[in-house]
Amino acid sequence: MWIKTYLHKFDNVFPLACGTGFYKQCVPDNSCDIIMSSFATQWLSDKSPVMTSTISPWRSTSEEELRVHHEASARDWQKFLLLRAAELKQGGLLVVTQPSKRLKKSPAQPGEITECTKDAWIHLNLTWNELYSEDIISREEFQSCSVPLAFRTLQELKAPFENAATSPVRQAGLNLVKEPEVLVPPCFAKTLWRQKLQREGKNDSNMFAQILVNSFRVVLEPAMRNSMKNTRTSEEQSAIVEQFFERFQRNVATLNPETFHSELFVGRLVAQKIQ
């Protein structure tokens, strides 16, 4: 069946979805009017070479681990922007959204940085620590499981644009249209939990935890399996992965979803190519 879309209302519009990795050039120079990237640039181009004490490297307590992570994050962000600057036509727009960090607005804690889905990452790390402390996974497996994600602050998002004289991004013609901003959409898991509580009077915290498992499995399972690829069979990996998420779900289900920090902070940036 032929489905009529919004594209039929416009002439000379050629939407493109490209399967090339976004740390490579995807289209020829000066060929795009608008480039949109949604929930992609939080992924780093490569895993950090440092063995970490946490599956979320941005939460490390090691200054060296944090330094390597932040350098990789800044390097990849600039590389992404330079590639898109090459692809855009003069006057072309780049729109990027990515999970980010934000500054707390509490007077009691001015300037404190809060990460998105904070409590979920805390309990994911605690669960991985449990498996290690109980000798279910080895020290090597524990330390080599690191998710190649970067949650940037607004300052980190706009840093490549700040100095026109020395910035490769500005010299490539890419300029901010306005200051980046952080949006806070409702947490899907928390919204469904509240709806069920209001409709049925049932505090289904297990459902809340299960939705989080479904969301984070896609992010975490590849990193977990990669950390065990040289030490476990596929069946053994699957058993440990299932045990990990069962424990995480059980632990989170004992908590109050209302006070659980599962909100996603979304950084939004709009830039334009103007030489």
Residue pairs with C-beta under 8 A, 6 or more apart in sequence:
7 13
7 15
16 27
18 26
18 27
20 26
22 37
22 40
22 41
22 80
22 83
23 45
23 76
23 79
23 80
23 83
24 83
25 83
25 86
25 87
26 83
26 87
27 87
28 87
29 86
29 87
30 86
30 87
30 88
30 89
30 90
31 87
31 89
32 87
32 88
32 89
32 92
33 88
33 89
33 91
33 92
33 93
34 92
34 93
34 94
34 95
35 84
35 87
35 88
35 92
35 93
35 94
35 95
36 94
36 95
36 96
37 80
37 84
37 94
37 95
37 96
37 97
37 98
38 96
38 97
39 97
39 98
39 99
40 98
41 76
41 77
41 80
41 96
41 98
42 98
42 99
42 149
42 150
42 151
42 152
43 148
43 149
44 72
44 73
44 76
44 148
44 149
44 150
45 72
45 76
45 79
46 72
46 148
47 146
47 148
48 57
48 65
48 68
48 69
48 72
48 146
48 148
49 68
50 57
50 64
50 65
50 68
50 69
51 143
51 144
52 60
52 62
52 65
52 143
52 146
53 60
53 61
53 62
53 65
53 143
54 60
54 125
54 146
55 124
55 125
55 128
55 145
55 146
55 147
55 220
55 223
55 224
56 121
56 124
56 125
56 147
56 149
57 65
57 66
57 69
57 146
57 147
57 149
58 66
58 69
58 115
58 149
58 150
58 151
59 115
59 121
59 125
60 66
60 69
69 150
72 150
73 150
73 152
73 156
74 156
74 159
74 160
76 150
77 150
77 152
77 156
77 157
77 160
78 160
78 168
78 169
81 94
81 160
81 169
81 172
81 174
81 271
82 168
82 169
82 172
84 94
84 174
85 94
85 169
85 172
85 173
85 174
85 273
86 172
88 94
88 173
88 174
88 273
89 273
90 173
90 273
90 274
90 275
91 272
91 273
91 274
92 272
92 273
93 177
93 270
93 271
93 272
93 273
94 174
94 269
94 270
94 271
94 272
94 273
95 268
95 269
95 270
96 267
96 268
96 269
96 270
96 271
97 266
97 267
97 268
97 269
98 152
98 266
98 267
99 116
99 117
99 149
99 151
99 264
99 265
99 266
99 267
100 116
100 151
100 152
100 153
100 154
100 157
100 182
100 265
100 266
100 267
101 113
101 114
101 115
101 116
101 151
101 152
101 153
101 265
102 113
102 114
102 116
102 153
102 154
102 182
102 184
102 265
103 111
103 112
103 113
103 114
103 153
103 154
104 110
104 111
104 112
104 113
104 114
106 112
113 153
114 261
114 265
115 121
115 151
115 265
116 151
116 263
116 264
116 265
116 266
117 261
117 262
117 263
117 264
118 261
119 255
119 260
119 261
119 262
120 212
120 216
120 252
120 260
120 261
120 262
123 248
123 251
123 252
124 216
124 220
124 248
126 251
127 244
127 247
127 248
127 251
128 137
128 142
128 145
128 244
129 142
130 247
131 137
131 142
131 240
131 243
131 244
131 247
132 138
132 139
132 141
132 142
136 240
136 243
137 227
137 228
137 240
138 231
140 231
141 227
141 228
141 231
141 232
142 227
144 226
144 227
145 223
145 224
145 226
145 227
146 223
147 219
147 220
147 223
148 223
149 219
151 265
152 267
154 179
154 180
154 181
154 182
154 267
157 180
157 267
157 269
158 176
158 179
158 180
158 269
160 167
160 168
160 169
160 170
161 167
161 169
161 170
161 174
161 175
161 176
161 271
163 170
164 170
164 171
172 273
173 273
173 274
173 275
174 271
174 272
174 273
175 271
175 272
175 273
175 274
176 269
176 270
176 271
177 270
177 271
177 272
178 270
180 267
180 268
180 269
181 267
181 268
182 265
182 266
182 267
182 268
183 265
183 266
183 268
184 263
184 264
184 265
184 266
185 263
185 264
185 266
186 263
187 262
187 263
187 264
188 211
188 215
189 208
189 211
189 212
189 215
189 257
189 262
190 208
190 257
190 258
190 260
190 262
190 263
192 207
192 208
192 211
193 203
193 204
193 205
193 207
193 208
193 257
194 257
194 258
196 202
196 204
196 207
197 203
197 204
205 252
205 253
205 254
205 255
205 256
205 257
206 249
206 253
208 252
208 253
208 257
208 260
209 248
209 249
209 250
209 252
209 253
210 249
212 248
212 249
212 252
212 262
213 245
213 248
213 249
216 248
217 245
221 241
224 237
224 240
224 241
224 244
225 237
225 241
228 236
228 237
228 240
229 237
232 240
252 260
